[in-house]
Amino acid sequence: MATATAAAPAAAPSIKAVQQPKSLPAPNSDFYELADVLTAEEKAIVKKVRIYAETRVAPIINKYWADDAFPFELLPSFKELGIGGLGYKGYGCAGGSQKLFGFVAMELARVDASICTFFGVHAGLAMGSIYLDGSEEQKQKWLPPMARWEKIGCFGLTEPLVGSGASRGLQTTAKRDGDTWIINGQKRWIGNAPWCDLSIIWARDVADNQVKGFIVENKTTPGFSVEKIEHKIALKVVQNGVITLKDVCVPEVNRLQGGNSFRDTARVLRMTRYFVGWGATGVQMGAFEHALKYAQERLQFGKPIASFQMVQDLLAKMLANVTACQCMMVRLAQMDDDGKLGDHHAALAKAFCTAKSRETVAWGRELLGGNGIVADYNVGRFFADAEALYSYEGTYQMQNLIVGKAITGLGAFV
Ligand SMILES: Cc1cc2nc3c(=O)[nH]c(=O)nc-3n(C[C@H](O)[C@H](O)[C@H](O)COP(=O)(O)OP(=O)(O)OC[C@H]3O[C@@H](n4cnc5c(N)ncnc54)[C@H](O)[C@@H]3O)c2cc1C
């Protein structure tokens, strides 16, 4: 956004045939100056995150993306950003408004959707489950080390055979035996799971058929194992896993005390769908800025391709999508900060911003011609990653069914 310097995107092979005769405007994806809704203090934090993403993440991320690997080398510096537990009050968390939480997510995604997702899985899904559904003791115990990034979390809801239908019947079971719960089942797609410390596992209590949440320590719990999902074509930097739970024993003190039905899971999803709306907006900003810079530099027929009418049409359409999503998300942030955010509000934004994101990155890819499918030019990475954002945290269809129920009063879920 306009709060920070517009540093050059990650180095891509040179595309200039000759030097440009005049200096052209630097790409700016905050066309309506929405950063002005932030306070000076918030702007400073967003600026710090932007500089970090541009100087530490951008130079290395394409290599990690191509290698299907997570950049552990970033973790120590990531911790120093002071964004652990952003949006949560107390428990050693960074605090701050939902607006700030959103702008930070957008800044991270503007450079890389995987790093934004890593942040969202840990700080949103995992910490959020404890913050929203944990007891006071559980918050005191788990949130401070998570806010310090000493313990990294993941969130296990989706299963190999149960995705969109999670609210209607998880196959992973939890059976109480005195003060211990025995958990059996599998979870699929779980971000951070192959290497993180804690998993929030959602399982169906066989006694009352309700979904309950459990904090499971990955590295020390017998019967808990994770296999990395290989050969992804999107969000390749995020390590997703299939978790197998075989007679895993979890003490009652590690059952989320406020997580007694899928309604409580859904409260976490509301917050994280809001987060994905911001992430999908950031992805579009990144694709737009890279595409614009490319168009200013790439010469065809002896002129920058940015001077061609049909290329300007593509760029204007991209910017319109970016700006529409930003406006939507800023309003949603205001509603969230005012305690008015409903599931249907978050669902509409998640569906809209991720759908627009697919459109925007596809236009960006098109604008780069053949170079649009080479990761070194960045837009190809945004193009692929937008696909995952469109499907995770509930697919487009699921979000629209939530909106449909709210506006018609009639549930259409099968
Ligand atoms: C990169 C990535 C990261 C993820 N990270 C996590 C994570 O950290 N933790 C986690 O728990 N999960 C995670 N997920 C899982 C994600 O939330 C699910 O993929 C998603 O909810 C969809 O479930 P599914 O893939 O099983 O698709 P399905 O539910 O099998 O859906 C397939 C298609 O059918 C459509 N469909 C299904 N039911 C209906 C219906 N009633 N009406 C209309 N259409 C319908 C869907 O919209 C979709 O188009 C991740 C997924 C990905 C791809």
The ligand as a Tripos MOL2 file, in Angstrom:
@<TRIPOS>MOLECULE
LIG
   53    58     1     0     0
SMALL
NO_CHARGES

@<TRIPOS>ATOM
      1 C1         -3.3530  -25.9850   -0.1000 C.3       1 LIG1
      2 C2         -4.4090  -26.4090    0.8390 C.ar      1 LIG1
      3 C3         -4.2360  -26.1890    2.2040 C.ar      1 LIG1
      4 C4         -5.1820  -26.6500    3.1120 C.ar      1 LIG1
      5 N1         -4.9590  -26.4960    4.4530 N.ar      1 LIG1
      6 C5         -5.8160  -27.0730    5.3370 C.ar      1 LIG1
      7 C6         -5.5400  -27.0520    6.7400 C.ar      1 LIG1
      8 O1         -4.5130  -26.4930    7.1970 O.2       1 LIG1
      9 N2         -6.3980  -27.6620    7.5850 N.ar      1 LIG1
     10 C7         -7.5390  -28.2660    7.1400 C.ar      1 LIG1
     11 O2         -8.2650  -28.8050    7.9650 O.2       1 LIG1
     12 N3         -7.8330  -28.3040    5.8190 N.ar      1 LIG1
     13 C8         -7.0060  -27.7260    4.9170 C.ar      1 LIG1
     14 N4         -7.2850  -27.7550    3.5600 N.ar      1 LIG1
     15 C9         -8.4680  -28.4690    3.1000 C.3       1 LIG1
     16 C10        -9.5220  -27.5720    2.4570 C.3       1 LIG1
     17 O3        -10.1720  -26.8080    3.4260 O.3       1 LIG1
     18 C11       -10.4250  -28.4760    1.6390 C.3       1 LIG1
     19 O4         -9.6780  -28.8750    0.5000 O.3       1 LIG1
     20 C12       -11.7130  -27.8230    1.2310 C.3       1 LIG1
     21 O5        -12.5410  -27.5790    2.3470 O.3       1 LIG1
     22 C13       -12.4970  -28.6690    0.2130 C.3       1 LIG1
     23 O6        -12.5850  -29.9850    0.6140 O.3       1 LIG1
     24 P1        -12.1670  -31.1540   -0.4110 P.3       1 LIG1
     25 O7        -10.8430  -30.8190   -0.9850 O.co2     1 LIG1
     26 O8        -12.3000  -32.4460    0.3020 O.co2     1 LIG1
     27 O9        -13.2090  -31.0550   -1.6010 O.3       1 LIG1
     28 P2        -14.6910  -31.6890   -1.6590 P.3       1 LIG1
     29 O10       -15.4310  -31.3720   -0.4160 O.co2     1 LIG1
     30 O11       -14.5730  -33.1310   -2.0480 O.co2     1 LIG1
     31 O12       -15.3350  -30.8550   -2.8480 O.3       1 LIG1
     32 C14       -15.0680  -31.1210   -4.2180 C.3       1 LIG1
     33 C15       -15.9450  -30.1970   -5.0540 C.3       1 LIG1
     34 O13       -17.3260  -30.4650   -4.7760 O.3       1 LIG1
     35 C16       -18.0050  -29.2740   -4.4170 C.3       1 LIG1
     36 N5        -19.0450  -29.5700   -3.4430 N.ar      1 LIG1
     37 C17       -18.9790  -30.3580   -2.3430 C.ar      1 LIG1
     38 N6        -20.1470  -30.3840   -1.7130 N.ar      1 LIG1
     39 C18       -20.9950  -29.5760   -2.4110 C.ar      1 LIG1
     40 C19       -22.3460  -29.1710   -2.2510 C.ar      1 LIG1
     41 N7        -23.1050  -29.5890   -1.2220 N.pl3     1 LIG1
     42 N8        -22.8800  -28.3280   -3.1640 N.ar      1 LIG1
     43 C20       -22.1230  -27.8530   -4.2030 C.ar      1 LIG1
     44 N9        -20.8390  -28.2060   -4.4080 N.ar      1 LIG1
     45 C21       -20.2780  -29.0460   -3.5060 C.ar      1 LIG1
     46 C22       -16.9130  -28.3930   -3.8040 C.3       1 LIG1
     47 O14       -17.2820  -27.0220   -3.8170 O.3       1 LIG1
     48 C23       -15.7300  -28.7160   -4.7090 C.3       1 LIG1
     49 O15       -15.8030  -27.9430   -5.8810 O.3       1 LIG1
     50 C24        -6.3500  -27.2910    2.6390 C.ar      1 LIG1
     51 C25        -6.5280  -27.4750    1.2600 C.ar      1 LIG1
     52 C26        -5.5610  -27.0520    0.3810 C.ar      1 LIG1
     53 C27        -5.7840  -27.3030   -1.0830 C.3       1 LIG1
@<TRIPOS>BOND
     1     1     2 1
     2     2     3 ar
     3     2    52 ar
     4     3     4 ar
     5     4     5 ar
     6     4    50 ar
     7     5     6 ar
     8     6     7 ar
     9     6    13 1
    10     7     8 2
    11     7     9 ar
    12     9    10 ar
    13    10    11 2
    14    10    12 ar
    15    12    13 ar
    16    13    14 ar
    17    14    15 1
    18    14    50 ar
    19    15    16 1
    20    16    17 1
    21    16    18 1
    22    18    19 1
    23    18    20 1
    24    20    21 1
    25    20    22 1
    26    22    23 1
    27    23    24 1
    28    24    25 2
    29    24    26 1
    30    24    27 1
    31    27    28 1
    32    28    29 2
    33    28    30 1
    34    28    31 1
    35    31    32 1
    36    32    33 1
    37    33    34 1
    38    33    48 1
    39    34    35 1
    40    35    36 1
    41    35    46 1
    42    36    37 ar
    43    36    45 ar
    44    37    38 ar
    45    38    39 ar
    46    39    40 ar
    47    39    45 ar
    48    40    41 1
    49    40    42 ar
    50    42    43 ar
    51    43    44 ar
    52    44    45 ar
    53    46    47 1
    54    46    48 1
    55    48    49 1
    56    50    51 ar
    57    51    52 ar
    58    52    53 1
@<TRIPOS>SUBSTRUCTURE
     1 LIG1         1 GROUP 0 **** ****
